[in-house]
Amino acid sequence: LSAMPNPGATAGLAPFEREHVNAVVQVPDYLLRKAISIQQREPLVIEALVAFEEMFYLLLSWTDTGSFPHLRLSSVGPRQHKLMMDLSVQSPQFTHAPDPLLPSFAPVVWSPTQRPCEIKRPSSCIMLEPEQPPLHHNEMHMNLDQTVTFSVMGTVWELDDCPTLSLQCRSFRAQSRAAASTGQPGVTSKMIANIASTLQATDMPTDIWLVPDSESEAEDERGVGDAIVATSSCAELDAGDGDGSPTKEPRRGPVEGTARGAHAFLLQAQSPVFRRMLAAPMSEASQRRVRMTGVKPGELDDFMLAIYTFGVPAAFHEDEPRLLSLLSTADRYGLVAIRDECAALLELRISEKNMADLLQIADRHQTTGLRTAVLSFIAGRLERVSAVMDTDDRSVRKGIKEFLSDAESCYSKHSAVVDLKMGVTLTV
């Protein structure tokens, strides 16, 4: 039995996508091009190979006193896939003697110092080092019009986007997904549930009151306890009348008029604004009441729910008004993680109807990701650009002008680099 193969071991791990490379690159008038490169202090750029729809270039540079080139391999690709390579370059015009006592010689091999090596994104430049200096044949033995040939050989792999997927067999991933789908909470989920339940726990009384704008008192149609029950199962942790069964209606969180009771330690742990306010000799610290100016009672409920659950509740993900109000409140009180999570969710809801408003909000709250996503969406169609430029908001018009100007400048620089490479590139 021990000698029998394990079929699961051979089928569990799928091989990576790979492309084998065997290319020949020729450089005519080698010494003349070397002289031009040294004079202009620019490398010679040659098309070397194509792998996974990306062009790789061989870069040759020289020193004034050297007798062989320094090689680099470069790529510029728009795709963000993860590539690894193991390549070597050799030339019959550059050789060394493996054994000085024998009349034989072997070509010099240039290769990366690390094998395999990762191709960085968005651009990559890999140094190739010679294993031996070419002391037998080198540039000292060449004619001015001689053509030098380089052979590029090796393998390029395309890996999984997530590195951990490369380390897990398919059966393990399937079992992990099945375990996650059973709804069994992990350690972090249990910790968050326990913290959220403290808002309704009688043995952990609140020690500070958050007071929303009184002018919105009529709009307060739900308390913080209802909000937590609607979006979290934490309320089920509350026991009934002592017999171990849950109550028919969950106990509401502490409410005093429109004020909401909270735990100061939790506010201070997540918000630098609350931390300074409650730690310094200020009226909020002595009176244990914080006036939430500009925050309506319903918005305060959402804000507290996000604080007690350490993130944006799932019930808010499709509710754009609640995401906008939560983003504004979180930014005002320094909850950067919640602000950025709201911004990421709003990126999925960009439309022609709200693109101008979202651009204003992104600028106001300095959410770079949302701003870039909105500008890219607007620049995607000429009609959207025209609609935004017709608005009365000067900041919106300025933002789209700067974005289009930067995009045009980047395109011009890229075109100039391509033209320069085409001027010195030889196609094999």
Buried (B, 14 or more C-beta within 10 A) or exposed (E): EEEEEEEEEEEBEEEEEBBEBEBEBEBEBBBEBBEEBBEEEEBBBBBBBBBBEBBBBBBBBBEEEBBBBBBBBBBBBEEEBBBBBBBBBBBEBBBBBEEEEEEEBBBBBBBBEEEBBBBEBEEBEBBBEBEBEBBBBBBEEBEEEBEBBBBBBBBBBBBBEEEEEEEBBEEEEEEEEEEEEEEEEEEEEEEBBEBBBBBBBEEEEBEBBBBBBEEBEEEBEEBBBBBBBEBBEBBEBBEEEEEEEEEEEBBBBBBEEBBBBBBBEBBBEBBEBBBBBBEEEEEBBEEBBBBBEEBBBBBBBBBBBBBBBBBBBEBBBEBBEBBBBBBBBBBBBBBBEBBBBBBBBBBEEBEEEBBBBBBBBBBEBEBEEBBEBBBEBBBEEEEBBEBBEEBEBEEBBEBBEEBBEEEEEEEEEEEEEEEEBEEBBEEE
